[in-house]
């Protein structure tokens, strides 16, 4: 991992941002106030990474959903009541997000401090929330996790700002009372789901408590599904009728949008098509059976099934399952600094210096050429464009045209409207994005072969892939819940509005991974895969019209120029010979890096252990240092104190020696558990390193001579 942090006084610089102080915790872990060094803008900075041991495939799928949500956010963050995303991207294995810095209390804080609000005050907040939600819905975005904690109260204009759009998958929502019934049943956060959540929040603003509650997550889900909120006794009947329509169990019974509901509240009018009359409302309330006012009835046996269905709906990988909300990016930065310092010290040794000089003299020109080849894999070029295609770069849409470059640095998404298309050429493949499509460039580079990964958010992408690259090359297109793999040939992928994925193999090897189930799509065959029934794909031959339509893509299939053909041939040679050698060198360096990091950790742990032992000796009960100490248990000074954890950080889990120099003075020695078995001497609390590995310091020629003469090389101990 590259180190993009630096220590500067008491602050740190991460990804071009100077970190000021910690603000708190959120869906993506700790949140820090920071300043963008390029613009001077204050932002809220978050960072997270894949936890050690996490399933790589599920992590990749969760990151794909996160990237799509972040890329879509660029379409809505120009609204004044929606928190803006200033920048987001990826650095090595760390993902970071910088959002607009807003120093306002949350609606949760306001309600906890001041209690329920009067209707006029509530309307100021609800109008801005409704405007933000409906604006996002018009662009095809839904919040999916609207709660009082995701609404800031500004006491100005706008009166409220909605935050954390696109971060719903990063938080475990299993115990939320703000989820709609359809979210609990199937995970569906459709266009009317946020109307239900807004109704629950409006109810809580006016009453001081949410309409659904319970002692456990299961109880709270059951309350939402049975949908029996108590009427608001201190509000006019029209208020209750409006809120009840917003919180209808069936989405079809709710308002068309949130603004319509808030306008009814503001003008004190009953809904145009109320679900029930005021008289029936009192009757149902008396009977305690308000669930029957809704069109959808919930049978008792269905409640238990729906209560557990939220877990089923979350079977698609999401960031919350990886515990990113518990991560701390500043701690990683400190860890990276420590590892970097140890590596720098290792490289400055004479032996390491000699190795570096030998490698540079033997393969300097070769590595220079290889580095150029790797850079070429990281980029693409727009070779044709019609209409007005756009490139959303870290959330900012910019127009693109023929000759422009693209890469996967940051989050880059190609977008086409109903009258535009774009063709991109890269080493090893070409792709064309048809009208009305969005495609995220997730990975363009080289890792054991050309490594390309795209994510089709909506619409259709056509691809041609050079089949000559070695089999370890990865050409992967994520579409819906599928991963489409090809080692060479021609294909198309389409995500339709219903969520089905259409894959056509016009020639080549093509397979589709549907959540662990692999479907082979033969040449000149098409597959239609329903995400709700991925086990039964529809596979059949393509018709002449589909093949003809693909062959008419002149800008995609135009023959390469002589220069392009020569360059691609050179790329194949680099792939098979030069870059394979570079992979071996990189693997060797990675192994050394991991060893250096482990040594750094072991050395720090050993230093902490000997300091703890010295403190224990100096604070012994008899007021004087002991004459003798058991090297394996630290008796008698360890009486009543568990020092096993400290001893476990020492080689052999014990001290090497201990002696009392005179009254009040002592000395002991111990070794670290690093690869060189570093030797520590502790005298009266002062710790010094007296010896690293004796074998390591011997000249290589001396070791060889001793081996030839039959001598035994001294052990590391």
WOCORUR-V900464 format. One line per field, one symbol per residue. ss: DSSP state (H for helix, E for strand, L for the rest). phi: phi as a letter, one per 40 degrees, with the letter a starting at -180 (. if undefined). burial: b if it has 16 or more other C-alpha atoms within 10 Angstrom, else e. A space follows every 10 residues. Layout:
ss=???
phi=???
burial=???
This chain:
ss=LLLLEEEELL EEEELLEEEE EEEEEELLEE EEEEEELLLL LEEEEEEEEL LLLLLHHHHH HHHHHHHHHH HHHLLLLLLL LELLEEEEEE ELLEEEEEEE LLLLEEHHHH HHHHLLLLHH HHHHHHHHHH HHHHHHHHLL LLLLLLLHHH EEELLLLLLE EELLLLLHHH LLLLLLLLLL HHHHHHLLLL LLHHHHHHHH HHHHHHHLLL LLLLLLHHHH HHHHHHLLLL LLLLLLHHHH HHHHHHLLLL HHHLLLLHHH HHHHHHLLLL LLLLLLLHHH HHHHHHHLLH HHHLLLLLLH HHHHHHHHHH HHHLLLLLHH HHLHHHLLHH HHHHHHHHHH HHHHHHHLLH HHHHHHHHHH HHHHHHHHHH HHHHHHHLEE EEEEEELLLE EEELLEEEEL LLLLEEELLL LEEEELLLLL EEEEEELLEE EEELLLLEEE EEEEEELLLE EEEEEEEEEE EEEEELLLLL LLLEEEEEEL LEEEEEEEEE EEEEELLLLL EEEEEEEEEE EEEELLEEEE LLLLEEEEEL LLLLLLLEEE ELLHHHHHHH HLLHHHHLLL LHHHHHHHHH HHHHHHHHHH HHHHHHHHHH HHHHHHHHHH HHHHHHHHHH HHHHHHHHLL LLLLLLLLLL LLLLLLLLLL LLLHHHHHLE HHHLLLEEEE EELLEEEEEE EELLLLLLEE EEELLEEEEE ELLLLLLLLH HHHHHHHHLL LLLLLLL
phi=.ccbbacagc bbbbfgbccc accibacbgc bbcabcccbg ccbbbbaaac ccgccccccc cccccccccc cccccbcccc cbccccaaab bgbbbbbbbd cbcbcccccc cccbgcbcdc cccdcccccc cccccccccg bbcgacadcb bcbcfabcca bcbgcgbccc bcbcbccbcc dccccbgcbc cbcccccccc ccdcccbgac cbaicbcccc ccccccfbcc ccccbcdccc cccccccdcc dcccccacdc cccccccfbc dcbccacccc cccccccgbc cccccccbcd cccccccccc ccccccdbcc cbgccbcbcc ccccccdccc cccccccccc cccccccccc ccbdcccccc ccccccccbb bcbaabgbcb bcbfgbcbcb adgcbbabcg bbbcbbccbb aabbbbchab abbcdgbbbc ccabiaagid bbabbccagb bbbbbccccc cccbbbbcbg bbbcbabihb abbbbcdcgc bbbbbcihca bbcbfgccbc bcdfbbbbbc ccaccbccba cccccccccc ccccccbdcc cdcccccccc ccccccbccc cccccccccc cccccccccc cccccccccc ccccccccbc ccgbcccbbc cbbgccccdg bcbccccccb cgfaccaaac cadgbaaaba bcccccfdcb bbbfgcbbcb acccccccdd cccccccccg cccdccc
burial=eeeebbeeee ebbbbebbbb eeeeebbbbb bbbbbbeeee ebbbbbbbbb eeeeeeebbe bbbbbbbbbb bbbbbbbeeb bbbbbbbbbb eeeebbbbbb bbeeebbbeb beeeebbebe eebbbbbbbb bbbbbbbeee bbbbbbbbbb bbbbeeebbb bbbbbbbbbb bbbbbbbbbb bbbbbebebb bbbbbbbbbb bbbbbbbbbb bbbeeebbeb bbbbbbbbbe bbeeeebbbb bbbbbbbbbb bebbbebbbb bbebbeeeeb beebbeeeee beebeeeeeb bebbeeebee eebeebbbbb eeebeebbbb bbbbbebbbb ebbeebbebb ebbeeeeeee eeeeeeeeee eeeeeebeeb eebbebbbbb bbbbbbebbb bbbbbbbeeb beeeebbbbb bbbbbbeeeb bbbbbbbbbb bbbbbbbbbb bbbbbbebbb bbbbbbbbbb bbbbbbbebe eebbbbbbbb bbbbbbbbbb bbbbbeeebb bbbbbbbbbb bbbbbeeebe bbbbbbbbbb beebeebebe ebeeeeeeeb eeeeebbeee eeeeeeebee bbebbbebbb bbeeeeeeee eebeebbbbb bbbebbbebb eebbebbbee eeeebbeebe bebbeebbee eebeebbbbb bebbbbebbb eeeebbbbbb bbbbebbbbb bbbbbebeee ebbeeeeeee eebeeeeeee eeeeeee
